[in-house]
Amino acid sequence: MQAPTARSAVLAHLAGHARIDVLPRHLRTCQCRERGCRWHPRHRGCGGPVVLLLARERGGCLWRLADACANCAAATRDAAVVPEAPARTPTKGARRSAPTPCLSPHERIRDMLSYLAAALPPSASPQARLLALQCALRADRHGRVEMPAGLLRGMLLEGREAGVWQELEQARWLHHTRLPSGCHQAQLLDTTVLTQAPGRTLRAQAAGLILRWAHSCHTGAQPAVVRLTAVALKAHRSPDSTSGSADLADFARICALPEEHLNEAVQRLADAGMLSAWSLNTSTGELHWRTEGTDAPGL
């Protein structure tokens, strides 16, 4: 079995085990905190919703699947949040569990950025990561996705899409076919994306939100690495707030940038007018920023 195929099988197998006997959400606690937060470097403390975290250690010889708070999940290296499926109506006689609420578009994008940081090689370009975001969020329940030529033009990939598709194929993340009509079809090869929640309509809403963020008046003329950084910044704050913060090391990881280059990308967004202020707290390793305006209600 080839390595990427084996990885996909492992991720799907572990995620299946995690859902066999899921605790009600109000009983789930941060297992990292219970163990003294020794799974990650020091950060600002536990907080945020509890998520299901898959982490790799010893170069892949050891995999850990555990509940962790959002702060601990963000600080854990070589880890990704496992998308959690919405609760189904139990059959007669089945034990009931608390329903899993649907994720907001911002939460879905954050989860997908974290997943792609673990699923794609560090060498994957920002263009490939932006395309992978769209494919993962627009795929159907079988992992199939169709990308119209107009959508790729809107992503500024026209004339360069062949190389970007090739990157994702070489990473064995998808198989790509170009149709005579000019549309592009892809079959995602990582079974982890098949377990996503919420449903396809809400995921498509998140994909549309990424397009808006990556091609706004502040970001449209910027290089792809800056546009990817803009998407990550927007996703790491609530839609009704103009400020946000994140662990610097984890934020650099999901943007596939060295920390010193991330500073440059954030400064370019500030120069373009997207950010009114930003700062880096070196003692805590936290990135703080303030944006110009909030998103439209409901987004």
C-alpha positions in Angstrom: 0.0 0.0 0.0 1.4 3.4 -1.0 2.1 5.8 1.9 -0.6 8.4 1.1 -3.2 5.7 0.7 -2.2 4.1 3.9 -2.4 7.5 5.7 -5.9 8.0 4.4 -7.0 4.6 5.6 -5.4 5.2 9.0 -7.2 8.6 9.4 -10.6 7.1 8.4 -10.1 4.1 10.7 -9.2 6.2 13.7 -12.1 8.6 13.0 -14.5 5.7 12.8 -13.3 4.4 16.2 -13.8 7.8 17.7 -17.4 7.9 16.7 -18.5 4.5 17.8 -19.4 5.6 21.4 -19.2 9.4 21.3 -19.8 11.1 24.7 -22.4 13.9 24.9 -20.7 17.2 24.1 -21.2 18.5 27.7 -19.2 15.6 29.1 -16.2 15.9 26.7 -13.2 17.6 28.3 -9.7 18.6 27.1 -7.6 15.5 27.5 -4.4 17.5 26.9 -5.2 19.6 29.9 -5.9 16.5 32.0 -2.4 15.3 31.2 -0.8 18.7 32.1 -0.7 20.1 28.6 2.5 18.2 27.7 1.5 17.5 24.1 2.4 21.0 22.9 4.7 24.0 23.6 3.5 26.6 26.2 0.6 28.7 25.1 -1.9 31.1 26.6 -4.0 28.5 28.4 -6.9 26.2 27.7 -10.0 27.6 26.2 -12.5 27.3 23.3 -14.8 24.4 22.3 -13.6 20.8 22.6 -12.7 19.3 19.3 -11.5 15.9 18.1 -7.7 16.1 17.5 -5.5 13.7 15.5 -1.8 14.1 16.2 1.3 12.4 14.8 4.4 11.7 16.8 7.7 10.0 16.1 7.5 10.6 12.4 4.2 8.7 12.1 5.1 5.7 14.3 2.5 6.9 16.9 -0.9 8.5 16.3 -3.0 10.0 19.0 -6.7 10.7 18.8 -8.2 12.7 21.7 -10.5 15.4 22.7 -8.7 18.8 23.1 -9.8 22.4 23.6 -9.4 24.7 20.7 -6.4 26.4 22.2 -4.5 23.2 22.8 -5.4 21.9 19.4 -4.0 25.1 17.8 -0.7 24.7 19.7 -0.2 21.0 18.9 2.3 20.4 16.1 1.7 17.8 13.4 -2.0 17.6 14.2 -5.3 18.3 12.6 -8.9 18.6 13.8 -11.0 15.7 12.6 -14.3 17.1 11.1 -17.2 15.7 13.1 -20.3 14.6 11.4 -23.7 15.9 12.6 -25.6 13.6 14.9 -28.1 11.3 13.1 -31.6 10.4 14.4 -31.1 7.2 16.5 -32.9 4.1 15.5 -35.4 2.5 17.9 -33.6 1.1 20.9 -30.3 3.0 20.2 -28.7 5.0 23.0 -29.3 8.7 22.5 -26.4 11.2 22.6 -26.3 15.0 22.5 -26.6 16.4 18.9 -23.5 17.8 17.4 -24.2 21.4 16.4 -23.3 22.5 12.8 -20.1 24.4 12.5 -20.2 28.0 11.4 -18.5 28.9 8.1 -15.6 30.5 10.0 -15.1 27.3 12.1 -15.4 25.1 9.0 -12.6 27.1 7.2 -10.4 27.0 10.3 -10.8 23.2 10.5 -10.1 22.8 6.8 -7.0 24.9 7.0 -5.7 22.8 9.9 -6.5 19.6 8.1 -4.7 20.7 4.9 -1.7 21.7 6.9 -1.3 18.1 7.9 -2.6 16.5 4.7 -0.5 18.4 2.2 3.3 18.4 2.0 5.0 21.6 3.4 6.2 22.3 -0.1 2.6 22.7 -1.5 2.3 26.2 -2.9 -0.3 28.8 -1.6 -2.1 28.4 -5.0 -2.4 24.7 -4.4 -3.7 25.2 -0.9 -6.3 27.7 -2.0 -7.5 25.3 -4.7 -7.5 22.4 -2.2 -9.7 24.4 0.1 -12.2 24.9 -2.7 -12.1 21.2 -3.7 -12.5 19.9 -0.1 -15.4 22.3 0.7 -17.3 21.8 -2.6 -16.9 18.0 -2.8 -19.9 15.7 -2.6 -20.2 12.8 -0.2 -18.2 10.6 -2.5 -15.3 13.0 -2.7 -16.1 14.1 -6.2 -16.0 17.8 -7.2 -16.4 19.8 -10.5 -14.7 23.1 -10.8 -16.0 25.4 -13.6 -13.4 27.2 -15.7 -15.0 30.5 -14.6 -14.3 29.7 -10.9 -10.6 29.0 -11.7 -10.5 32.4 -13.5 -11.9 34.0 -10.4 -9.1 32.4 -8.4 -6.6 33.9 -10.8 -5.5 30.4 -11.9 -6.3 30.7 -15.6 -3.3 29.6 -17.6 -1.6 28.2 -14.5 -4.1 25.7 -13.3 -2.3 22.7 -14.9 0.7 23.1 -12.6 -1.5 23.6 -9.5 -3.6 20.5 -10.3 -0.3 18.6 -10.8 0.9 19.6 -7.4 -2.2 18.1 -5.7 -1.9 15.0 -7.8 1.8 14.5 -7.0 0.8 14.8 -3.3 -1.7 12.0 -4.0 -4.4 14.1 -2.5 -6.7 13.9 -5.6 -7.0 12.7 -9.2 -7.7 15.3 -11.8 -9.4 15.3 -15.2 -10.0 18.1 -17.6 -13.2 17.8 -19.6 -13.7 18.9 -23.2 -16.0 21.6 -22.0 -13.2 23.3 -20.1 -14.4 22.3 -16.7 -12.2 20.4 -14.3 -13.2 17.3 -12.4 -11.4 15.8 -9.4 -11.7 12.8 -7.2 -10.4 13.4 -3.7 -8.2 10.5 -2.5 -8.1 11.3 1.2 -11.1 9.6 2.8 -10.9 12.0 5.8 -12.8 14.7 3.8 -15.7 12.4 3.4 -16.6 12.7 7.1 -17.1 16.5 7.0 -19.9 18.4 8.7 -21.9 20.5 8.1 -23.6 19.5 4.9 -22.6 20.3 1.3 -24.7 23.5 1.1 -23.1 25.1 4.2 -19.7 24.0 3.1 -20.2 25.7 -0.3 -21.2 28.8 1.6 -17.8 28.6 3.4 -16.1 28.1 0.0 -17.8 31.3 -1.3 -16.6 33.2 1.7 -13.0 32.2 1.0 -13.3 33.6 -2.5 -14.6 36.9 -1.1 -11.8 37.1 1.4 -9.1 36.1 -1.1 -10.2 38.5 -3.8 -11.5 41.6 -2.0 -10.4 45.1 -2.8 -7.6 44.7 -0.2 -6.3 41.2 -1.4 -7.2 40.8 -5.0 -3.9 42.2 -6.3 -1.8 40.5 -3.7 0.4 37.3 -4.3 -1.3 34.0 -3.4 0.7 33.6 -0.2 -0.8 36.9 1.1 -4.3 36.0 0.0 -4.0 32.7 1.9 -2.8 34.6 4.9 -5.9 36.9 4.6 -8.2 33.9 4.5 -6.6 32.5 7.7 -6.8 35.8 9.5 -10.5 36.2 8.6 -11.3 32.7 9.7 -9.6 33.1 13.1 -12.0 35.7 14.3 -15.7 35.8 14.9 -17.8 37.4 12.1 -19.2 40.1 14.3 -15.8 41.2 15.7 -13.0 43.3 14.2 -10.2 41.8 16.2 -8.6 38.4 16.4 -5.6 36.5 17.8 -3.8 33.2 17.2 -0.8 31.2 18.3 2.0 32.4 15.9 3.6 28.9 15.4 0.3 27.3 14.5 -0.9 30.2 12.4 2.4 30.0 10.4 1.9 26.3 10.0 -1.5 26.5 8.4 -0.2 29.2 6.1 2.8 27.0 5.2 5.1 30.0 6.0 8.2 30.5 8.2 7.3 32.8 11.0 9.5 35.6 9.7 7.8 35.4 6.3 4.4 35.4 7.9 5.2 38.8 9.5 5.9 40.1 6.0 2.6 38.8 4.6 0.6 40.3 7.5 2.4 43.7 7.0 1.4 43.6 3.3 -2.2 43.2 4.3 -1.9 46.1 6.7 -0.3 48.2 4.0 -3.2 47.3 1.6 -5.7 48.5 4.2 -7.2 45.2 5.3 -5.8 45.5 8.8 -5.9 48.6 10.9 -3.4 47.3 13.4 -1.4 44.1 14.2 1.2 43.1 16.8 3.2 40.1 17.8 3.7 39.3 21.5 7.1 37.5 21.6 6.7 36.4 25.2 3.6 34.4 24.5 4.1 33.7 20.8 0.7 35.2 19.9 -0.3 37.2 16.9 -3.0 39.9 17.4 -4.7 42.0 14.7 -7.6 44.3 14.0 -9.4 44.4 10.7 -11.3 47.1 8.9 -15.0 46.4 9.4 -16.9 43.1 10.0 -18.4 40.5 7.7 -22.0 40.7 6.5 -24.5 39.3 9.0 -24.9 35.6 8.8 -21.4 35.0 7.2 
